[in-house]
């Protein structure tokens, strides 16, 4: 019988997995480093508006590309034979945070902008990864 994951256990796992991988989703022109992200505050549901309020940025919604992004991480790892198990573990963890929300800061000038791929922990914290995208 599997016990429900806690915010603390999810954060600890993301702190190990995220820095080992590179993010190339949301149509980014370059793969970028990732770090875990978690809020102290809780939300009753996971929405782009909740994420926007938490990160303090107006966000472009990239939620519809999350499935493609996660699948792509595993495909690339398998093709190159590197970090396959880490990629699979990361994708499993993220898919367990359903519903997932993705957003890119649209109120920042420049080609590199912060991005988030997050879900909601069982206790209601926004949790996932912070990264960046390059859009020229």
C-alpha positions as CSV (number, residue, x, y, z in Angstrom):
1,X,0.0,0.0,0.0
2,X,1.5,3.3,-1.1
3,X,1.2,6.2,1.3
4,X,0.4,9.7,0.2
5,X,3.4,11.8,-0.6
6,X,4.1,14.9,1.5
7,X,5.3,18.3,0.4
8,X,8.5,17.7,2.3
9,X,9.2,14.3,0.6
10,X,8.3,15.7,-2.8
11,X,10.5,18.7,-2.3
12,X,13.4,16.5,-1.3
13,X,13.0,14.3,-4.4
14,X,12.7,17.3,-6.7
15,X,15.8,18.9,-5.1
16,X,17.8,15.9,-6.3
17,X,16.1,15.3,-9.7
18,X,15.6,18.8,-11.1
19,X,19.3,20.0,-11.1
20,X,20.3,16.7,-12.9
21,X,18.1,17.5,-15.9
22,X,17.8,20.2,-18.5
23,X,14.5,21.8,-19.5
24,X,13.7,22.3,-23.2
25,X,10.0,22.6,-23.1
26,X,7.5,25.4,-23.8
27,X,9.2,25.9,-27.3
28,X,12.4,27.1,-25.7
29,X,15.2,27.6,-28.2
30,X,17.8,26.3,-25.7
31,X,17.8,23.7,-22.9
32,X,18.0,25.4,-19.5
33,X,18.8,24.3,-15.9
34,X,16.0,23.5,-13.5
35,X,15.6,23.9,-9.8
36,X,12.9,22.7,-7.4
37,X,10.2,25.2,-6.5
38,X,7.7,25.1,-3.6
39,X,5.6,27.8,-1.9
40,X,5.0,28.2,1.8
41,X,1.4,29.2,1.2
42,X,-1.3,26.8,0.1
43,X,-3.9,27.0,-2.6
44,X,-7.3,25.3,-2.8
45,X,-6.8,24.4,-6.4
46,X,-4.0,24.7,-9.0
47,X,-4.5,27.3,-11.6
48,X,-2.4,29.7,-13.7
49,X,-3.8,32.6,-11.6
50,X,-2.6,31.0,-8.4
51,X,0.9,30.4,-9.9
52,X,1.0,33.9,-11.2
53,X,0.2,35.3,-7.8
54,X,2.8,33.1,-6.1
55,X,5.6,34.0,-8.5
56,X,4.7,37.7,-8.8
57,X,4.6,37.7,-12.6
58,X,2.0,37.9,-15.4
59,X,2.3,34.5,-17.1
60,X,1.8,33.2,-20.6
61,X,-0.1,29.9,-20.3
62,X,2.0,26.9,-21.5
63,X,-0.2,24.3,-19.7
64,X,-1.3,22.7,-23.0
65,X,2.3,21.7,-23.9
66,X,3.2,20.0,-20.6
67,X,2.4,16.5,-21.8
68,X,4.6,17.0,-24.9
69,X,7.4,18.5,-22.7
70,X,7.5,15.6,-20.2
71,X,7.3,13.0,-22.9
72,X,10.1,14.7,-24.8
73,X,12.4,14.7,-21.7
74,X,12.2,10.9,-21.6
75,X,12.5,10.4,-25.4
76,X,15.7,12.6,-25.5
77,X,17.2,10.7,-22.5
78,X,16.4,7.3,-24.1
79,X,17.8,8.4,-27.5
80,X,21.1,9.5,-25.9
81,X,21.2,6.8,-23.3
82,X,21.8,9.4,-20.5
83,X,19.9,10.1,-17.4
84,X,17.1,7.8,-18.5
85,X,16.0,6.7,-15.0
86,X,16.3,10.2,-13.6
87,X,14.1,11.5,-16.4
88,X,11.6,8.8,-15.9
89,X,11.5,9.4,-12.1
90,X,11.1,13.2,-12.7
91,X,8.2,12.7,-15.1
92,X,6.5,10.2,-12.8
93,X,6.8,12.6,-9.9
94,X,5.5,15.5,-11.9
95,X,2.5,13.6,-13.3
96,X,1.6,12.7,-9.8
97,X,1.0,16.4,-9.0
98,X,-2.0,16.6,-11.3
99,X,-3.3,19.0,-12.4
100,X,-0.1,20.5,-13.7
101,X,0.2,24.1,-14.8
102,X,3.0,25.7,-16.9
103,X,3.7,29.4,-17.3
104,X,6.4,31.7,-18.6
105,X,6.8,35.3,-17.3
106,X,5.4,37.6,-20.0
107,X,6.1,40.9,-18.1
108,X,9.9,40.6,-18.5
109,X,11.8,42.0,-21.4
110,X,14.6,40.0,-23.1
111,X,15.1,36.7,-24.7
112,X,15.5,34.6,-21.5
113,X,12.4,34.5,-19.2
114,X,11.7,32.6,-16.1
115,X,9.3,29.6,-16.4
116,X,7.5,27.3,-14.0
117,X,6.1,23.8,-14.3
118,X,4.2,23.0,-11.2
119,X,1.3,21.1,-9.6
120,X,-0.3,21.0,-6.2
121,X,1.0,18.9,-3.3
122,X,-1.4,16.8,-1.2
123,X,-1.2,19.6,1.5
124,X,-2.0,22.3,-1.1
125,X,1.5,23.8,-1.7
126,X,2.5,24.8,-5.3
127,X,5.4,22.5,-6.1
128,X,7.4,21.7,-9.1
129,X,10.3,23.3,-10.9
130,X,11.5,26.8,-11.9
131,X,13.5,27.1,-15.0
132,X,13.8,29.5,-18.0
133,X,13.0,29.6,-21.7
134,X,14.8,31.4,-24.5
135,X,12.5,33.0,-27.0
136,X,14.0,35.2,-29.6
